[in-house]
Amino acid sequence: MSLRNLPVSTIALTLATLLATVPVVARQAPAPQQESVVDAARKAKEQQKNQPKAAKVYTNDDLANLKGVVSVVGQTPAPDTPDKSGSGRR
């Protein structure tokens, strides 16, 4: 049976039925939505803001590389002198 022998109404009805089912099928099986690169970068930056910053750990190597002098503000402490009892305590 060829298309030339079918009535036009049958072909039109078949075509309309096929076209009507395409949106229904498309809505039922949504494709997985991919995250854009920009959105992924924003998300990663936001997660990085929420993490606590690592504390600085000072080592002997760090102290050896310090330059400058120590500045002490205030009066010079009095030299250690034994108290009157002679025990050496203050």
C-alpha positions in Angstrom: 0.0 0.0 0.0 1.5 3.3 -1.0 0.9 6.9 0.3 -0.8 7.8 -3.0 -3.7 5.3 -2.3 -4.4 6.7 1.3 -6.8 9.5 1.7 -5.4 12.9 2.6 -7.3 13.0 5.9 -5.7 9.8 7.1 -2.2 11.2 6.3 -3.1 14.5 8.0 -4.5 12.7 11.1 -1.4 10.5 11.4 1.0 13.5 11.0 -1.0 15.5 13.6 -0.9 12.6 16.1 2.8 12.3 15.7 3.4 16.0 16.1 1.2 16.2 19.2 3.1 13.4 21.0 6.5 14.9 20.5 6.1 17.6 23.3 4.6 15.1 25.7 7.5 12.7 25.3 10.0 15.5 25.6 8.4 16.7 28.9 8.4 13.2 30.4 12.1 12.5 29.8 14.0 15.6 30.6 17.7 15.6 29.8 20.0 16.0 32.7 20.8 19.6 33.1 24.5 20.4 33.0 26.0 23.1 35.2 27.7 25.8 33.3 31.4 26.5 33.9 30.5 30.0 35.4 28.0 28.5 37.8 30.5 25.8 38.9 33.1 28.5 39.5 30.7 30.6 41.6 29.7 27.6 43.6 33.3 26.6 44.3 34.2 30.2 45.3 31.2 30.3 47.7 32.3 27.0 49.3 35.8 28.3 49.7 34.5 31.4 51.5 32.7 29.2 54.1 35.8 27.2 55.0 37.9 28.4 57.9 41.3 29.8 57.1 44.3 27.8 58.1 46.3 29.2 61.1 49.9 30.2 60.5 52.3 27.8 62.1 55.6 29.4 63.0 58.7 27.2 63.0 62.3 27.7 63.9 63.1 28.4 60.2 60.5 31.2 60.2 62.1 32.8 63.3 65.6 32.5 61.9 64.5 34.5 58.8 63.0 37.4 60.8 64.8 40.7 60.3 64.8 43.7 62.6 64.9 44.2 66.3 62.4 43.6 69.1 60.9 46.8 70.4 59.9 46.8 74.0 57.7 49.6 75.4 57.8 50.4 79.1 60.2 50.6 81.9 63.3 48.4 82.3 62.7 45.8 85.0 64.7 46.1 88.1 67.6 43.5 88.5 66.9 40.4 90.6 67.9 41.0 94.2 67.3 38.6 97.0 64.7 39.7 99.6 65.6 40.4 103.1 64.9 36.9 104.3 67.6 35.5 102.1 65.5 32.8 100.5 65.8 34.3 97.1 62.1 34.6 96.6 60.2 37.8 95.9 
